[in-house]
Amino acid sequence: MTEQNVSTVVSPEQEGQRIDVLLAGAVEGLTRSGAQKLLAEGHVSVNGKTVSKAYKAKTGDKVETYIPAPQTLTAQAQDIPLSIVYEDEDLLVVDKPKGMVVHPAPGNPDGTLVNALLYHCGDSLSGINGVIRPGIVHRIDKDTSGLLVVAKNDKAHIALQEQIQAHSFTREYRAVVHGNFKEDSGTIDAPIGRSPKDRKKMAVTDQHSRPAVTHFEVLERFRDYTYVKCRLETGRTHQIRVHMAYRGHPVAGDPVYGPSNTPKSLQGQCLHAGLIGFLHPRTGEYLEFTSPLPDTFTKFLRGLESTRME
């Protein structure tokens, strides 16, 4: 896509609309957040002057919008330390630290797990997901720590993906959530899709959604929190975070789906991918790996000890 210059004249029907809303409706393919970014970067003028996103359009306003050509993302090898739990000629299991993004994206062009994998593995990564996500079979969020498997060739990648799709790939997480579940264990079966209210978020919704199933078990109860184990049957974006919030027990520290008073000391959600298990794509042997809780997680749990409920 090349750069664009788009001219818009505000109609009487658009009178009073915020400029970011107006642009999102008037420029094909432009989202409201995209419009806000263009406004913040000074790429939008009204009657020859730049305006803020809160500007209210007036009939006859001439709006000029410059849309730069999108940058092509590439992934470069970077010498970033990796915690490798297991590795052979077909795959490796990595213990990702909290705060590391899995693959390059706008806003995170480097310093990701993929950049580290390219340095460690060279050309020995599957190419099914393209140059930005080589070897990536499944992902975990930036501020979620723990295990994920990486494929070194396409055959291994396909075999691992088939296990995920057949729900035979084991993924267990540990989380601390707000409040207390009434039951000791249960299943949350609720479809997840883009939030109709906020396109940056996911939500339990019947609109353009996919099935999502999370099994949970209470490990410890505290006065204001519950320590739980979650097993994914499906793997939707933000699944555990969305399902816990849907049940009224958002993950502690979650800045997106949690309450405003969620602990900031956690620097993101208190969620850890502690166990994965799968059939090896070449040998058929079942392999299972575990990862200890990170320090931020154990420190938070220790701080709750005095409020433990028997």
KETI-174839 format. One record per residue (C-alpha): x, y, z; chain; residue in one letter. Coordinates in pm, 1 decimal, padded with zeros to 6 digits. Example, Ala and Ser with C-alpha at 12.3 -4.5 7.8 and 13.67 -1.06 7.14 Angstrom:
BEGIN
@px=01230.0 py=-00450.0 pz=00780.0 cadena=A residuo=a
@px=01367.0 py=-00106.0 pz=00714.0 cadena=A residuo=s
end
This chain:
BEGIN
@px=00000.0 py=00000.0 pz=00000.0 cadena=A residuo=m
@px=00134.9 py=00344.0 pz=-00090.2 cadena=A residuo=t
@px=00094.3 py=00667.3 pz=00100.5 cadena=A residuo=e
@px=-00237.7 py=00848.9 pz=00060.4 cadena=A residuo=q
@px=-00371.4 py=01202.3 pz=00079.0 cadena=A residuo=n
@px=-00743.1 py=01209.7 pz=00152.5 cadena=A residuo=v
@px=-00962.8 py=01522.8 pz=00140.8 cadena=A residuo=s
@px=-01298.3 py=01530.2 pz=00317.3 cadena=A residuo=t
@px=-01557.7 py=01806.8 pz=00344.2 cadena=A residuo=v
@px=-01778.5 py=01780.5 pz=00652.8 cadena=A residuo=v
@px=-02146.4 py=01739.1 pz=00564.8 cadena=A residuo=s
@px=-02438.1 py=01869.2 pz=00775.0 cadena=A residuo=p
@px=-02501.3 py=01510.4 pz=00889.9 cadena=A residuo=e
@px=-02145.5 py=01494.2 pz=01031.3 cadena=A residuo=q
@px=-02177.5 py=01820.9 pz=01223.6 cadena=A residuo=e
@px=-02064.7 py=01777.1 pz=01585.6 cadena=A residuo=g
@px=-01880.6 py=01448.0 pz=01537.6 cadena=A residuo=q
@px=-01539.9 py=01411.2 pz=01699.6 cadena=A residuo=r
@px=-01276.6 py=01428.1 pz=01428.1 cadena=A residuo=i
@px=-01135.9 py=01080.4 pz=01505.7 cadena=A residuo=d
@px=-01482.9 py=00927.0 pz=01474.9 cadena=A residuo=v
@px=-01549.2 py=01115.6 pz=01152.7 cadena=A residuo=l
@px=-01220.7 py=01001.1 pz=00996.1 cadena=A residuo=l
@px=-01277.0 py=00638.4 pz=01093.9 cadena=A residuo=a
@px=-01609.5 py=00648.5 pz=00912.1 cadena=A residuo=g
@px=-01491.2 py=00846.5 pz=00612.3 cadena=A residuo=a
@px=-01154.3 py=00688.4 pz=00525.9 cadena=A residuo=v
@px=-01170.4 py=00328.1 pz=00407.4 cadena=A residuo=e
@px=-00975.8 py=00085.3 pz=00625.6 cadena=A residuo=g
@px=-00896.9 py=00344.8 pz=00894.2 cadena=A residuo=l
@px=-00985.1 py=00256.5 pz=01253.4 cadena=A residuo=t
@px=-01059.3 py=00509.7 pz=01525.2 cadena=A residuo=r
@px=-00729.3 py=00428.2 pz=01698.7 cadena=A residuo=s
@px=-00554.2 py=00468.1 pz=01362.9 cadena=A residuo=g
@px=-00718.5 py=00807.6 pz=01317.8 cadena=A residuo=a
@px=-00606.7 py=00912.0 pz=01667.2 cadena=A residuo=q
@px=-00248.4 py=00813.1 pz=01582.3 cadena=A residuo=k
@px=-00257.3 py=01022.0 pz=01262.9 cadena=A residuo=l
@px=-00396.2 py=01318.0 pz=01459.7 cadena=A residuo=l
@px=-00127.4 py=01283.7 pz=01727.8 cadena=A residuo=a
@px=00143.5 py=01275.4 pz=01460.6 cadena=A residuo=e
@px=00008.0 py=01591.1 pz=01295.8 cadena=A residuo=g
@px=-00104.4 py=01418.9 pz=00976.7 cadena=A residuo=h
@px=-00456.9 py=01567.6 pz=00989.8 cadena=A residuo=v
@px=-00549.8 py=01929.6 pz=00931.1 cadena=A residuo=s
@px=-00885.9 py=02105.7 pz=00943.1 cadena=A residuo=v
@px=-00907.9 py=02420.7 pz=00732.7 cadena=A residuo=n
@px=-00527.8 py=02419.5 pz=00718.5 cadena=A residuo=g
@px=-00465.6 py=02379.1 pz=01092.5 cadena=A residuo=k
@px=-00382.2 py=02069.5 pz=01296.3 cadena=A residuo=t
@px=-00638.4 py=01972.0 pz=01560.0 cadena=A residuo=v
@px=-00667.0 py=01729.3 pz=01851.6 cadena=A residuo=s
@px=-00876.7 py=01413.9 pz=01847.4 cadena=A residuo=k
@px=-01143.1 py=01592.7 pz=02055.7 cadena=A residuo=a
@px=-01214.3 py=01852.5 pz=01786.0 cadena=A residuo=y
@px=-01583.7 py=01863.0 pz=01692.8 cadena=A residuo=k
@px=-01642.9 py=01885.5 pz=01318.6 cadena=A residuo=a
@px=-01840.0 py=02174.4 pz=01169.2 cadena=A residuo=k
@px=-02033.4 py=02172.1 pz=00844.6 cadena=A residuo=t
@px=-01809.3 py=02278.9 pz=00557.5 cadena=A residuo=g
@px=-01481.3 py=02200.4 pz=00736.1 cadena=A residuo=d
@px=-01216.5 py=02085.2 pz=00490.4 cadena=A residuo=k
@px=-01027.4 py=01792.7 pz=00640.2 cadena=A residuo=v
@px=-00694.6 py=01690.7 pz=00485.8 cadena=A residuo=e
@px=-00551.4 py=01355.9 pz=00596.8 cadena=A residuo=t
@px=-00207.0 py=01222.3 pz=00509.8 cadena=A residuo=y
@px=-00170.0 py=00846.4 pz=00552.9 cadena=A residuo=i
@px=00194.2 py=00733.8 pz=00537.4 cadena=A residuo=p
@px=00282.7 py=00408.8 pz=00363.4 cadena=A residuo=a
@px=00289.6 py=00127.3 pz=00620.3 cadena=A residuo=p
@px=00634.1 py=00015.4 pz=00732.8 cadena=A residuo=q
@px=00728.6 py=-00335.8 pz=00631.6 cadena=A residuo=t
@px=00816.1 py=-00534.0 pz=00940.9 cadena=A residuo=l
@px=01120.0 py=-00757.3 pz=00926.6 cadena=A residuo=t
@px=01271.1 py=-00970.3 pz=01198.7 cadena=A residuo=a
@px=01645.7 py=-00952.0 pz=01254.7 cadena=A residuo=q
@px=01857.3 py=-01187.6 pz=01460.5 cadena=A residuo=a
@px=01952.4 py=-01039.4 pz=01799.1 cadena=A residuo=q
@px=02178.8 py=-01182.7 pz=02066.7 cadena=A residuo=d
@px=01919.6 py=-01196.7 pz=02343.3 cadena=A residuo=i
@px=01950.6 py=-01460.6 pz=02618.7 cadena=A residuo=p
@px=01700.3 py=-01746.5 pz=02598.6 cadena=A residuo=l
@px=01591.3 py=-01984.7 pz=02871.1 cadena=A residuo=s
@px=01571.3 py=-02311.5 pz=02677.6 cadena=A residuo=i
@px=01407.8 py=-02599.1 pz=02865.1 cadena=A residuo=v
@px=01441.8 py=-02854.4 pz=02583.9 cadena=A residuo=y
@px=01581.7 py=-02865.7 pz=02231.5 cadena=A residuo=e
@px=01630.1 py=-03119.6 pz=01953.3 cadena=A residuo=d
@px=01640.7 py=-03116.8 pz=01572.2 cadena=A residuo=e
@px=01263.0 py=-03060.1 pz=01543.5 cadena=A residuo=d
@px=01165.9 py=-02820.9 pz=01819.2 cadena=A residuo=l
@px=01260.3 py=-02631.6 pz=02130.1 cadena=A residuo=l
@px=01070.1 py=-02541.1 pz=02444.0 cadena=A residuo=v
@px=01138.9 py=-02191.0 pz=02574.1 cadena=A residuo=v
@px=01060.3 py=-02036.0 pz=02912.2 cadena=A residuo=d
@px=00963.3 py=-01679.4 pz=02816.8 cadena=A residuo=k
@px=01018.9 py=-01407.6 pz=03077.4 cadena=A residuo=p
@px=00750.3 py=-01158.0 pz=03171.4 cadena=A residuo=k
@px=00776.8 py=-00844.3 pz=02961.0 cadena=A residuo=g
@px=00907.2 py=-01010.0 pz=02642.9 cadena=A residuo=m
@px=00693.6 py=-00982.9 pz=02328.6 cadena=A residuo=v
@px=00674.4 py=-01304.9 pz=02125.2 cadena=A residuo=v
@px=00711.8 py=-01160.8 pz=01774.0 cadena=A residuo=h
@px=00770.8 py=-00819.9 pz=01610.5 cadena=A residuo=p
@px=00468.6 py=-00593.4 pz=01564.3 cadena=A residuo=a
@px=00408.9 py=-00220.1 pz=01531.5 cadena=A residuo=p
@px=00545.4 py=-00065.8 pz=01849.4 cadena=A residuo=g
@px=00766.3 py=-00367.4 pz=01918.9 cadena=A residuo=n
@px=00993.3 py=-00402.8 pz=01613.7 cadena=A residuo=p
@px=01274.5 py=-00582.7 pz=01794.9 cadena=A residuo=d
@px=01383.4 py=-00729.7 pz=02127.6 cadena=A residuo=g
@px=01124.9 py=-01005.9 pz=02085.8 cadena=A residuo=t
@px=01141.4 py=-01381.9 pz=02131.5 cadena=A residuo=l
@px=01155.6 py=-01422.8 pz=01752.8 cadena=A residuo=v
@px=01462.3 py=-01195.9 pz=01730.9 cadena=A residuo=n
@px=01630.8 py=-01413.4 pz=01993.4 cadena=A residuo=a
@px=01526.1 py=-01735.9 pz=01817.5 cadena=A residuo=l
@px=01668.8 py=-01617.6 pz=01484.8 cadena=A residuo=l
@px=02005.7 py=-01561.2 pz=01651.8 cadena=A residuo=y
@px=01998.1 py=-01898.4 pz=01828.0 cadena=A residuo=h
@px=01853.4 py=-02111.9 pz=01547.4 cadena=A residuo=c
@px=01956.0 py=-01928.5 pz=01230.9 cadena=A residuo=g
@px=01758.7 py=-02066.1 pz=00936.6 cadena=A residuo=d
@px=01638.0 py=-02366.4 pz=01137.2 cadena=A residuo=s
@px=01286.8 py=-02242.0 pz=01207.4 cadena=A residuo=l
@px=00960.8 py=-02335.1 pz=01036.1 cadena=A residuo=s
@px=00836.1 py=-02085.0 pz=00780.5 cadena=A residuo=g
@px=00462.4 py=-02152.4 pz=00800.5 cadena=A residuo=i
@px=00384.9 py=-01826.5 pz=00982.8 cadena=A residuo=n
@px=00604.4 py=-01610.0 pz=00760.3 cadena=A residuo=g
@px=00910.1 py=-01396.0 pz=00827.3 cadena=A residuo=v
@px=00766.6 py=-01217.7 pz=01131.5 cadena=A residuo=i
@px=00665.6 py=-01531.5 pz=01322.5 cadena=A residuo=r
@px=00907.8 py=-01808.0 pz=01218.1 cadena=A residuo=p
@px=00868.7 py=-02120.4 pz=01429.2 cadena=A residuo=g
@px=00589.7 py=-01975.7 pz=01643.3 cadena=A residuo=i
@px=00328.1 py=-02247.0 pz=01700.3 cadena=A residuo=v
@px=00136.1 py=-02069.7 pz=01978.0 cadena=A residuo=h
@px=00180.4 py=-01744.0 pz=02167.4 cadena=A residuo=r
@px=00153.9 py=-01604.1 pz=02516.7 cadena=A residuo=i
@px=00101.8 py=-01237.8 pz=02601.3 cadena=A residuo=d
@px=00389.2 py=-00997.3 pz=02665.9 cadena=A residuo=k
@px=00330.8 py=-00983.2 pz=03041.4 cadena=A residuo=d
@px=00248.8 py=-01353.5 pz=03076.5 cadena=A residuo=t
@px=00554.0 py=-01561.5 pz=03161.3 cadena=A residuo=s
@px=00617.7 py=-01928.1 pz=03094.6 cadena=A residuo=g
@px=00647.7 py=-02206.1 pz=02842.7 cadena=A residuo=l
@px=00586.7 py=-02222.2 pz=02472.4 cadena=A residuo=l
@px=00704.2 py=-02463.5 pz=02202.7 cadena=A residuo=v
@px=00882.8 py=-02351.1 pz=01885.4 cadena=A residuo=v
@px=00899.1 py=-02558.4 pz=01565.9 cadena=A residuo=a
@px=01224.9 py=-02588.0 pz=01372.2 cadena=A residuo=k
@px=01068.3 py=-02725.4 pz=01055.1 cadena=A residuo=n
@px=00730.4 py=-02721.0 pz=00881.4 cadena=A residuo=d
@px=00656.8 py=-03088.3 pz=00947.5 cadena=A residuo=k
@px=00695.0 py=-03041.2 pz=01322.3 cadena=A residuo=a
@px=00495.4 py=-02717.6 pz=01306.7 cadena=A residuo=h
@px=00199.9 py=-02884.7 pz=01134.5 cadena=A residuo=i
@px=00202.0 py=-03181.4 pz=01374.4 cadena=A residuo=a
@px=00202.6 py=-02954.1 pz=01679.6 cadena=A residuo=l
@px=-00071.6 py=-02731.1 pz=01538.3 cadena=A residuo=q
@px=-00287.1 py=-03037.6 pz=01472.4 cadena=A residuo=e
@px=-00256.0 py=-03136.4 pz=01839.3 cadena=A residuo=q
@px=-00361.2 py=-02787.8 pz=01948.2 cadena=A residuo=i
@px=-00661.6 py=-02798.7 pz=01714.9 cadena=A residuo=q
@px=-00754.4 py=-03146.4 pz=01844.2 cadena=A residuo=a
@px=-00728.6 py=-03020.3 pz=02206.6 cadena=A residuo=h
@px=-00466.8 py=-03285.9 pz=02285.5 cadena=A residuo=s
@px=-00189.6 py=-03032.2 pz=02352.5 cadena=A residuo=f
@px=-00171.4 py=-02971.0 pz=02729.1 cadena=A residuo=t
@px=-00140.6 py=-02610.2 pz=02846.9 cadena=A residuo=r
@px=-00173.5 py=-02531.1 pz=03217.2 cadena=A residuo=e
@px=-00144.2 py=-02186.9 pz=03370.4 cadena=A residuo=y
@px=-00123.7 py=-02051.0 pz=03723.9 cadena=A residuo=r
@px=-00300.0 py=-01725.2 pz=03807.1 cadena=A residuo=a
@px=-00397.3 py=-01510.1 pz=04100.9 cadena=A residuo=v
@px=-00741.0 py=-01358.9 pz=04048.7 cadena=A residuo=v
@px=-00949.7 py=-01102.5 pz=04233.0 cadena=A residuo=h
@px=-01219.7 py=-01226.8 pz=04472.0 cadena=A residuo=g
@px=-01319.3 py=-01585.1 pz=04548.6 cadena=A residuo=n
@px=-01480.8 py=-01852.3 pz=04335.2 cadena=A residuo=f
@px=-01776.1 py=-02019.3 pz=04504.0 cadena=A residuo=k
@px=-01681.6 py=-02356.4 pz=04356.4 cadena=A residuo=e
@px=-01350.5 py=-02542.6 pz=04394.1 cadena=A residuo=d
@px=-01330.3 py=-02625.4 pz=04023.5 cadena=A residuo=s
@px=-01528.4 py=-02573.6 pz=03707.1 cadena=A residuo=g
@px=-01537.2 py=-02499.7 pz=03337.0 cadena=A residuo=t
@px=-01593.7 py=-02170.0 pz=03160.0 cadena=A residuo=i
@px=-01741.9 py=-02236.3 pz=02815.9 cadena=A residuo=d
@px=-01801.0 py=-01894.7 pz=02658.2 cadena=A residuo=a
@px=-01714.2 py=-01778.5 pz=02302.6 cadena=A residuo=p
@px=-01453.4 py=-01505.4 pz=02257.7 cadena=A residuo=i
@px=-01425.0 py=-01243.0 pz=01985.4 cadena=A residuo=g
@px=-01333.3 py=-00878.7 pz=01940.8 cadena=A residuo=r
@px=-01512.9 py=-00655.9 pz=02187.8 cadena=A residuo=s
@px=-01798.9 py=-00469.8 pz=02014.6 cadena=A residuo=p
@px=-01723.3 py=-00173.4 pz=02243.5 cadena=A residuo=k
@px=-01343.3 py=-00161.8 pz=02213.6 cadena=A residuo=d
@px=-01168.7 py=-00317.2 pz=01914.1 cadena=A residuo=r
@px=-00839.6 py=-00333.9 pz=02105.5 cadena=A residuo=k
@px=-00991.3 py=-00577.4 pz=02354.1 cadena=A residuo=k
@px=-01136.2 py=-00926.1 pz=02339.8 cadena=A residuo=m
@px=-01465.1 py=-01016.1 pz=02506.3 cadena=A residuo=a
@px=-01716.2 py=-01292.9 pz=02561.7 cadena=A residuo=v
@px=-01955.0 py=-01227.8 pz=02275.5 cadena=A residuo=t
@px=-02175.7 py=-01406.8 pz=02025.6 cadena=A residuo=d
@px=-02067.1 py=-01168.0 pz=01749.9 cadena=A residuo=q
@px=-01792.2 py=-01295.0 pz=01517.1 cadena=A residuo=h
@px=-01655.6 py=-01513.0 pz=01795.5 cadena=A residuo=s
@px=-01501.3 py=-01857.5 pz=01828.9 cadena=A residuo=r
@px=-01563.5 py=-02126.2 pz=02092.6 cadena=A residuo=p
@px=-01346.0 py=-02090.1 pz=02402.4 cadena=A residuo=a
@px=-01320.8 py=-02334.4 pz=02694.2 cadena=A residuo=v
@px=-01115.8 py=-02290.9 pz=03012.5 cadena=A residuo=t
@px=-01106.6 py=-02543.5 pz=03298.3 cadena=A residuo=h
@px=-01008.7 py=-02406.0 pz=03639.9 cadena=A residuo=f
@px=-00924.4 py=-02542.0 pz=03984.2 cadena=A residuo=e
@px=-00882.6 py=-02344.4 pz=04306.6 cadena=A residuo=v
@px=-00541.3 py=-02402.3 pz=04467.7 cadena=A residuo=l
@px=-00555.3 py=-02152.9 pz=04757.6 cadena=A residuo=e
@px=-00798.7 py=-01895.0 pz=04885.4 cadena=A residuo=r
@px=-00709.0 py=-01560.0 pz=05037.7 cadena=A residuo=f
@px=-00927.8 py=-01284.1 pz=05172.5 cadena=A residuo=r
@px=-00937.3 py=-01080.2 pz=04851.4 cadena=A residuo=d
@px=-00778.0 py=-01315.5 pz=04598.7 cadena=A residuo=y
@px=-00778.5 py=-01675.0 pz=04477.1 cadena=A residuo=t
@px=-00481.8 py=-01873.2 pz=04346.7 cadena=A residuo=y
@px=-00602.9 py=-02092.2 pz=04059.7 cadena=A residuo=v
@px=-00480.6 py=-02341.6 pz=03802.1 cadena=A residuo=k
@px=-00627.1 py=-02305.8 pz=03454.1 cadena=A residuo=c
@px=-00613.4 py=-02558.6 pz=03171.6 cadena=A residuo=r
@px=-00684.5 py=-02442.3 pz=02819.1 cadena=A residuo=l
@px=-00901.0 py=-02657.4 pz=02597.8 cadena=A residuo=e
@px=-00891.7 py=-02389.4 pz=02327.3 cadena=A residuo=t
@px=-00640.1 py=-02110.4 pz=02276.8 cadena=A residuo=g
@px=-00807.9 py=-01780.3 pz=02196.6 cadena=A residuo=r
@px=-00638.2 py=-01442.6 pz=02231.2 cadena=A residuo=t
@px=-00632.4 py=-01336.9 pz=02600.3 cadena=A residuo=h
@px=-00855.0 py=-01638.2 pz=02678.7 cadena=A residuo=q
@px=-00782.4 py=-01682.9 pz=03050.5 cadena=A residuo=i
@px=-00779.4 py=-01308.6 pz=03113.4 cadena=A residuo=r
@px=-01114.0 py=-01262.4 pz=02936.4 cadena=A residuo=v
@px=-01279.3 py=-01568.3 pz=03093.6 cadena=A residuo=h
@px=-01169.9 py=-01476.2 pz=03445.7 cadena=A residuo=m
@px=-01297.9 py=-01120.5 pz=03401.0 cadena=A residuo=a
@px=-01623.0 py=-01258.1 pz=03256.1 cadena=A residuo=y
@px=-01674.7 py=-01461.7 pz=03574.1 cadena=A residuo=r
@px=-01611.3 py=-01152.7 pz=03787.5 cadena=A residuo=g
@px=-01260.8 py=-01259.4 pz=03891.8 cadena=A residuo=h
@px=-01012.5 py=-01071.6 pz=03669.5 cadena=A residuo=p
@px=-00646.4 py=-01166.8 pz=03688.8 cadena=A residuo=v
@px=-00454.9 py=-00960.0 pz=03943.9 cadena=A residuo=a
@px=-00238.4 py=-00695.3 pz=03781.6 cadena=A residuo=g
@px=-00423.8 py=-00708.0 pz=03449.2 cadena=A residuo=d
@px=-00425.3 py=-00349.6 pz=03317.7 cadena=A residuo=p
@px=-00674.7 py=-00426.3 pz=03039.3 cadena=A residuo=v
@px=-00941.3 py=-00650.8 pz=03190.7 cadena=A residuo=y
@px=-00884.4 py=-00585.6 pz=03561.9 cadena=A residuo=g
@px=-01019.0 py=-00312.9 pz=03793.0 cadena=A residuo=p
@px=-00846.1 py=00021.7 pz=03828.0 cadena=A residuo=s
@px=-00719.1 py=-00079.8 pz=04173.9 cadena=A residuo=n
@px=-00544.4 py=-00394.1 pz=04047.8 cadena=A residuo=t
@px=-00191.4 py=-00419.6 pz=04198.9 cadena=A residuo=p
@px=00048.2 py=-00206.0 pz=03993.0 cadena=A residuo=k
@px=00349.2 py=-00371.3 pz=04160.9 cadena=A residuo=s
@px=00287.2 py=-00680.4 pz=03947.0 cadena=A residuo=l
@px=00357.8 py=-00478.7 pz=03629.6 cadena=A residuo=q
@px=00103.9 py=-00675.7 pz=03431.2 cadena=A residuo=g
@px=-00119.4 py=-00976.1 pz=03483.6 cadena=A residuo=q
@px=-00023.8 py=-01239.6 pz=03743.8 cadena=A residuo=c
@px=-00040.1 py=-01525.1 pz=03493.1 cadena=A residuo=l
@px=00218.2 py=-01796.2 pz=03424.6 cadena=A residuo=h
@px=00223.3 py=-02074.7 pz=03163.6 cadena=A residuo=a
@px=00360.5 py=-02337.6 pz=03399.2 cadena=A residuo=g
@px=00312.8 py=-02663.5 pz=03207.9 cadena=A residuo=l
@px=00293.9 py=-02783.0 pz=02849.2 cadena=A residuo=i
@px=00267.1 py=-03137.4 pz=02718.5 cadena=A residuo=g
@px=00248.7 py=-03283.8 pz=02367.5 cadena=A residuo=f
@px=00337.9 py=-03578.6 pz=02148.0 cadena=A residuo=l
@px=00675.7 py=-03535.6 pz=01985.5 cadena=A residuo=h
@px=00609.8 py=-03481.6 pz=01611.7 cadena=A residuo=p
@px=00883.4 py=-03726.6 pz=01506.9 cadena=A residuo=r
@px=00891.2 py=-03996.5 pz=01777.4 cadena=A residuo=t
@px=00531.7 py=-03987.1 pz=01902.0 cadena=A residuo=g
@px=00660.4 py=-03984.0 pz=02261.0 cadena=A residuo=e
@px=00460.9 py=-03773.5 pz=02507.5 cadena=A residuo=y
@px=00675.8 py=-03493.0 pz=02647.2 cadena=A residuo=l
@px=00581.3 py=-03269.9 pz=02938.0 cadena=A residuo=e
@px=00765.3 py=-02969.3 pz=03075.7 cadena=A residuo=f
@px=00713.3 py=-02745.0 pz=03376.6 cadena=A residuo=t
@px=00833.2 py=-02398.0 pz=03470.9 cadena=A residuo=s
@px=00863.3 py=-02256.7 pz=03825.3 cadena=A residuo=p
@px=00670.1 py=-01945.1 pz=03915.0 cadena=A residuo=l
@px=00862.7 py=-01622.0 pz=03848.7 cadena=A residuo=p
@px=00979.0 py=-01409.3 pz=04142.0 cadena=A residuo=d
@px=00709.1 py=-01143.3 pz=04097.5 cadena=A residuo=t
@px=00443.1 py=-01413.9 pz=04125.8 cadena=A residuo=f
@px=00590.0 py=-01585.6 pz=04435.3 cadena=A residuo=t
@px=00648.0 py=-01251.9 pz=04609.9 cadena=A residuo=k
@px=00284.9 py=-01156.7 pz=04553.7 cadena=A residuo=f
@px=00167.1 py=-01490.5 pz=04693.8 cadena=A residuo=l
@px=00391.3 py=-01452.0 pz=04999.1 cadena=A residuo=r
@px=00239.3 py=-01111.3 pz=05059.8 cadena=A residuo=g
@px=-00105.7 py=-01274.7 pz=05073.3 cadena=A residuo=l
@px=-00009.5 py=-01542.7 pz=05329.2 cadena=A residuo=e
@px=-00149.4 py=-01353.4 pz=05625.7 cadena=A residuo=s
@px=-00493.3 py=-01343.0 pz=05459.3 cadena=A residuo=t
@px=-00509.8 py=-01714.4 pz=05373.3 cadena=A residuo=r
@px=-00855.3 py=-01869.9 pz=05420.7 cadena=A residuo=m
@px=-00876.8 py=-02223.4 pz=05555.5 cadena=A residuo=e
end
